[in-house]
Amino acid sequence: MSDTLAHTPLTAWHAEQHAKLVDFAGWEMPIQYSSIVTEHVMTRTTVGLFDVSHMGRFRITGTDALRGLERIATRRIDTLKSGRIRYSLVTNEQGGTLDDVLIYHLLGIDAEPFYYLVVNASNRQKIWNWLQRHWQGWDIQLQDQTLQTAMIAVQGPRALSIAGPLLAQASLAEMPYFSGQVVERGGAPLIVSRTGYTGEDGVELIAPAGQAASLWRQLHAAAVAQGGGAVGLGARDTLRLEAALPLYGHELSEEITPIQAGLDFAVDLEGRGFLGHDALAQAAADPQLPRRIGLRLEGKRVPRQHYTVLGNGEAVGEITSGTFSPTLQCPLAMGYVRQEYARPGTVVQVDLRGRAIDATIVKLPFYRRTP
């Protein structure tokens, strides 16, 4: 790997484990340790441990912090209570998606309130520039903590049982989903949240970089003891696809609105004036815009991004993500099609390199965990 790539505080551990390391958004990241299928199934059945330190992390304070977030977020933030987390989009003036983000509202270990923004690695600089541009002159202190911290995700049916004893002060089992808190560990703040990107229960931890390796090793030992282990970005992608979670650069882009992506729940239009508001109001009423759909294919061949979706012999859409589902044992895909083809149960075809394969539009998500 090139020395120009960024390294997480856990890169040395990944190398020790002979993980396959790749360039992901300028970071040297593990794509897999054993096999993608093995790590996928492990997360669904026991517990998987993910290094997601490449995600961008911004701390936001100041008297105008709430005003600033209300200006750039599609979701209401003025109703976000302390200790809660909200999924939102950041859109441009045309309604295109700049990123999908998590916004935390927390109390520090000093009892001082702050907001925290987690963004996609590939969009970190873009969102930083967007915030600087639109918050200029406001009383907002914006701090990029990405390189000073690490982010670890513990996901799967046994996630709480392995993380709980190491984070007893957080009382994980009592934390609602999409909640968070700051606890003290080793004299430093540790952000604990009930969030994830796999379709499973779990927690995500944001720790000082200097404490990351120790925390990871403890979590890994506990995971291995329960039949789990480390998981790379390969299985993270197949897990999120089964759960129908959109990925920036695939289901989301500056050419795609959150409305098209089926993320209406994360767009609060009434009584607000965020950037992109008017364009999204128009998109919500436009019957011509393609919509995100799920596809279940016949056979074993896997559709890939940019493959054409056909309806009555003509192109009606495009695949954005595809995989062979380890859980459902069939090819699955997400994509965008014209609205008249978006109804679940509709049969279309996918052009797999010149061969039209039957596929059925299905309701998303493909996979939903048992409570």
Secondary structure by P-SEA (a helix, b strand, c coil): cccccccccaaaaaaaaccccccccccccccccccaaaaaaaaaccccccccccbbbbbbbccaaaaaaaaccccccccccccbbbbbbbbcccccccbbbbbbbbbccccccbbbbbbcccaaaaaaaaaaaaaccccbbbbbccccbbbbbbbcccccccccccccccccccccccbbbbbbcccbbbbbbcccccccccbbbbccccaaaaaaaaaaaaaaaacbbbbcaaaaaaaaaaaccccccccccccccccccccccccccccccccaaaaaaaaaacccbbbbbcccccccccccccbbbbcccccccccccccccccccccccccccccccccccbbbbbbcccbbbbbbbcccccccccc
